[in-house]
Amino acid sequence: MLDDMIDHLRDRRTEPVWRPLPDATRETLRAPLDPAPCPLATIYDQFREQILPYGTGNTHPRFMGWVHGGGTPVGMLAEMLAAGLNANLGGRDHAPVEVERQVIRWAAEAFGLPATAGGLLVTGSSMANFMAVLMARTAALGADCRRDGLRDVRLTAYASASAHRCVPDALDMAGIGSAALRLIPTNNDFAMDQSALAAAIAADRQQGAKPFMVIGTAGSVDIGAFDDLPAIADLCAAEDLWFHVDGAFGALAALAPGLRHLVRGMDRARSIAFDFHKWAQVPYDAGCILVRDQADQLATFASSAAYLRPGARGLAANAPWPCDLGPDLSRGFRALKVWFTLQAFGADRLGAVAQQSCTIARHLAERIRAEPELELLAPVPLNIVCFRYRGTDPDNLNAELAADLQEAGIAAPSTTVIGGALAIRAAFVNHRSRIEDADILVEAVLATGRRRSGRQGDHGRKVEP
Ligand SMILES: Cc1ncc(COP(=O)(O)O)c(C=O)c1O
């Protein structure tokens, strides 16, 4: 199995990026469980035939959809070791908990947070943003809100109109309601308009609401834009608001000397959400919440139960336990793959991957500017390029075109909407991606666009790779 997977990763470039799952395979994967045991070799055959060829494709250098990391064999091996240990990182006194603490310290230091900082590895930035909202709520209302709820306080939060969808979801899940999130319009740089933000806070205060947090985005999901983090930090200090940064992928710009200026001000945040499974190439899932002061985590998540009482000695020592720093009790050893990855490649090389992603994106943008049939739809501040093929009914044309490329296995961009126009969106996150992959994308978009523009009615047609 190990040999096969290492070969698979080595040869990924020669394979299609993605293959649609055949109906027959999907049916097999819906079969009921046979109560009799099945030999491991048979199950592994099923894996090779029914699962391995039909992944998302994000290990491939021409996967450019959404924001997906590429993973590494180092992370894969660490996952195997972690599964062998079968550690539960909810608490207790064992080395795996120390590994997670070390990883959190490394991250806090990389982002310039003080020695009081804490954090936790979580599924992803959606969970990390949710935890930040809960901590900001507790800080605003006091610990009693954990028992009493919001009572009749109308909390309001603020984020850019291009904040990730998980941000309103976090307000929703926290019981505050997604309508309590004011989506502030963006300026020409796609960053939150600071005067609109200040005006929204003032208007809410005047109407009896209690503003409690501002979420700055470091790397917006659509185009990779950064909010003015120092200005948000100043405003939050003046208004006594919790300053949270959603840096799902953009926070790791801190590792690249050429990009570091983008995250200036992030070190003043009270909490930061980001993912090791994106630019840091750790296999899924490996999200992270960092908190300027671990006391805020304890105030929000610690609870007492007789059977979970940390002690002074023995296995029950080693407080505070991770279960008091977040919502999960049983937790896997995510930290090991992060620990291996950070050491095996080093922060500098991971920063170089981020830099390389941006170089490829800039190259793609240049190619698009030079092609009269293509149109760039947004600035390219980071690693994401939004563009389209010009033609009649462009939204439909480009949606079909993106699906054509995916189905042909040539490249897998995703789509988004920029200023009302459907865009093909290419996000470079994978360390395996090269300049030539951007060139292949351009050629494929041009060829497919020409073919489709000539045959507008022929939507279901597949493009030959
Ligand atoms: C800016 C931003 N925030 C949050 C998220 C959610 O992160 P996750 O998918 O790890 O939950 C993403 C995902 O791409 C993102 O780009």
PDBQT file of the ligand as one rigid body, heavy atoms in Angstrom, charges set to zero:
ROOT
HETATM    1  C1  LIG A 501     -10.782  32.903   3.509  1.00  0.00    +0.000 C 
HETATM    2  C2  LIG A 501     -11.270  31.553   3.931  1.00  0.00    +0.000 A 
HETATM    3  N1  LIG A 501     -11.836  31.402   5.141  1.00  0.00    +0.000 NA
HETATM    4  C3  LIG A 501     -12.289  30.215   5.566  1.00  0.00    +0.000 A 
HETATM    5  C4  LIG A 501     -12.201  29.098   4.774  1.00  0.00    +0.000 A 
HETATM    6  C5  LIG A 501     -12.724  27.798   5.283  1.00  0.00    +0.000 C 
HETATM    7  O1  LIG A 501     -11.651  26.963   5.564  1.00  0.00    +0.000 OA
HETATM    8  P1  LIG A 501     -11.852  25.390   5.752  1.00  0.00    +0.000 P 
HETATM    9  O2  LIG A 501     -12.281  24.894   4.396  1.00  0.00    +0.000 OA
HETATM   10  O3  LIG A 501     -10.505  24.902   6.151  1.00  0.00    +0.000 OA
HETATM   11  O4  LIG A 501     -12.893  25.179   6.779  1.00  0.00    +0.000 OA
HETATM   12  C6  LIG A 501     -11.630  29.199   3.507  1.00  0.00    +0.000 A 
HETATM   13  C7  LIG A 501     -11.542  28.041   2.620  1.00  0.00    +0.000 C 
HETATM   14  O5  LIG A 501     -11.065  28.089   1.532  1.00  0.00    +0.000 OA
HETATM   15  C8  LIG A 501     -11.148  30.457   3.074  1.00  0.00    +0.000 A 
HETATM   16  O6  LIG A 501     -10.580  30.613   1.872  1.00  0.00    +0.000 OA
ENDROOT
TORSDOF 0
